[in-house]
Amino acid sequence: MYIMVLIVYNPVAGSMLTQREQKQINVVVPNTKKFIQLYLKKENIDFDWIDTNTDNTPEIFDSISNKKYKRILVCGGDGTVREVAEHLIKQQNPTPLAIVPIGTMNVIAMSLNMPLTLKRALRYALKHESASFDVGVVNNEKYFFIACGAGYDAQFLAATGRGTKHWLGPLSYPLIAMSKIFNHDKIKGTLKTDQGTEELNSSTFVAFNIKTLVKHHPFLRLRPHPGIVDVLIADDITPMNATRLAWYMFWRKTSTTPPVRLFTSKSVSFTSKKPISYEVDGDVFEATNIEISLVPNALQLVCQK
């Protein structure tokens, strides 16, 4: 059967080749691009290839819009995945999106329990079926797979720049997250959820589209279209409260008792008097008003349900 796929490849993303895979292409420096191309040719899969850069985003989107592909393989980090996904959602394009994670952290792939070594990731991307997937939207313009939040998480992500990730790799996230426990500003404003309206003076609030902390739970399966977000509010970020949060999320328990609350809501609204930092799947922005909801069945995503 003839199969045509589009490869959207980020050449500045980190390499994920194992030593064995490096030997297969006989190179000293890992060459992820060459490995992917050889793998596709070996599997007799025809492909169009586009390297991303700061100037060719229109070219990428024209290719996605104007041709019929079996699926689109995004080979890059979380930012590249979100950029392509946003275009598909806005154009209501049903072409399945498959993730080949080659970024520094690859939080989306890890949260969806996808393979993180290159050969397994390619096989997964090409062989698995796709499912309709709810995607979160913030202020009707920014989309997220995992979470949107303000306060502590946005502040530590803002401190994790590309230079830090280059030198420390995945370790940059836990190290800076730990340091920010003792040095972050609280957020103040009005929060509206299905639970009601309250004045917030807390370390953080986060709306999760998928539960990132339970990906290895043996009794839970991914809910690609639950229609709700899981709302976390932590009045104070401490090691003890982090333990409470892990317990709630692992066992899918809800709690409306401070200092850590976890419950579900169809939408979330937060308003503050001054701009605050908020993060959308790791990218940090500023606003005084944050409106969070879900777009049902927004994307065809290659994943295990």
Secondary structure as the mmCIF struct_conf table of DSSP 4:
data_model
#
loop_
_struct_conf.conf_type_id
_struct_conf.id
_struct_conf.beg_label_comp_id
_struct_conf.beg_label_asym_id
_struct_conf.beg_label_seq_id
_struct_conf.end_label_comp_id
_struct_conf.end_label_asym_id
_struct_conf.end_label_seq_id
STRN STRN1 MET A 4 TYR A 9
TURN_TY1_P TURN_TY1_P1 PRO A 11 VAL A 12
BEND BEND1 ALA A 13 ALA A 13
HELX_LH_PP_P HELX_LH_PP_P1 GLY A 14 SER A 15
HELX_RH_AL_P HELX_RH_AL_P1 GLN A 19 GLN A 24
TURN_TY1_P TURN_TY1_P2 ILE A 25 ASN A 26
BEND BEND2 VAL A 28 VAL A 29
HELX_RH_AL_P HELX_RH_AL_P2 THR A 32 LYS A 42
TURN_TY1_P TURN_TY1_P3 GLU A 43 ASN A 44
STRN STRN2 ASP A 46 ASP A 51
TURN_TY1_P TURN_TY1_P4 THR A 54 ASP A 55
HELX_RH_AL_P HELX_RH_AL_P3 THR A 57 ASN A 66
BEND BEND3 LYS A 67 LYS A 67
BEND BEND4 LYS A 70 LYS A 70
STRN STRN3 ARG A 71 GLY A 76
HELX_RH_AL_P HELX_RH_AL_P4 ASP A 78 LYS A 90
TURN_TY1_P TURN_TY1_P5 GLN A 91 GLN A 92
HELX_LH_PP_P HELX_LH_PP_P2 THR A 95 PRO A 96
STRN STRN4 LEU A 97 PRO A 101
BEND BEND5 GLY A 103 MET A 105
HELX_RH_AL_P HELX_RH_AL_P5 VAL A 107 SER A 111
TURN_TY1_P TURN_TY1_P6 LEU A 112 ASN A 113
BEND BEND6 THR A 117 THR A 117
HELX_RH_AL_P HELX_RH_AL_P6 LEU A 118 LYS A 127
BEND BEND7 HIS A 128 HIS A 128
HELX_LH_PP_P HELX_LH_PP_P3 GLU A 129 GLU A 129
STRN STRN5 SER A 130 VAL A 138
TURN_TY1_P TURN_TY1_P7 ASN A 139 GLU A 141
STRN STRN6 LYS A 142 PHE A 144
BEND BEND8 PHE A 145 ILE A 146
STRN STRN7 ALA A 147 GLY A 151
HELX_RH_AL_P HELX_RH_AL_P7 TYR A 152 ALA A 158
TURN_TY1_P TURN_TY1_P8 ALA A 159 ALA A 159
HELX_RH_AL_P HELX_RH_AL_P8 ARG A 162 LEU A 168
HELX_RH_3T_P HELX_RH_3T_P1 GLY A 169 LEU A 171
HELX_RH_AL_P HELX_RH_AL_P9 SER A 172 ILE A 181
TURN_TY1_P TURN_TY1_P9 PHE A 182 PHE A 182
BEND BEND9 ASN A 183 ASN A 183
STRN STRN8 ILE A 187 THR A 193
TURN_TY1_P TURN_TY1_P10 ASP A 194 GLN A 195
STRN STRN9 GLY A 196 SER A 202
BEND BEND10 SER A 203 SER A 203
STRN STRN10 THR A 204 PHE A 208
BEND BEND11 ASN A 209 ILE A 210
HELX_RH_3T_P HELX_RH_3T_P2 THR A 212 VAL A 214
TURN_TY1_P TURN_TY1_P11 LYS A 215 HIS A 216
TURN_TY1_P TURN_TY1_P12 PRO A 218 PHE A 219
BEND BEND12 PRO A 224 PRO A 224
BEND BEND13 GLY A 227 GLY A 227
STRN STRN11 VAL A 229 ALA A 234
BEND BEND14 ASP A 235 ASP A 236
HELX_RH_AL_P HELX_RH_AL_P10 PRO A 239 PHE A 250
TURN_TY1_P TURN_TY1_P13 TRP A 251 ARG A 252
STRN STRN12 SER A 255 SER A 255
BEND BEND15 THR A 257 THR A 257
TURN_TY1_P TURN_TY1_P14 PRO A 258 PRO A 259
STRN STRN13 VAL A 260 SER A 265
BEND BEND16 LYS A 266 LYS A 266
STRN STRN14 VAL A 268 VAL A 280
TURN_TY1_P TURN_TY1_P15 ASP A 281 GLY A 282
STRN STRN15 ASP A 283 VAL A 302
#
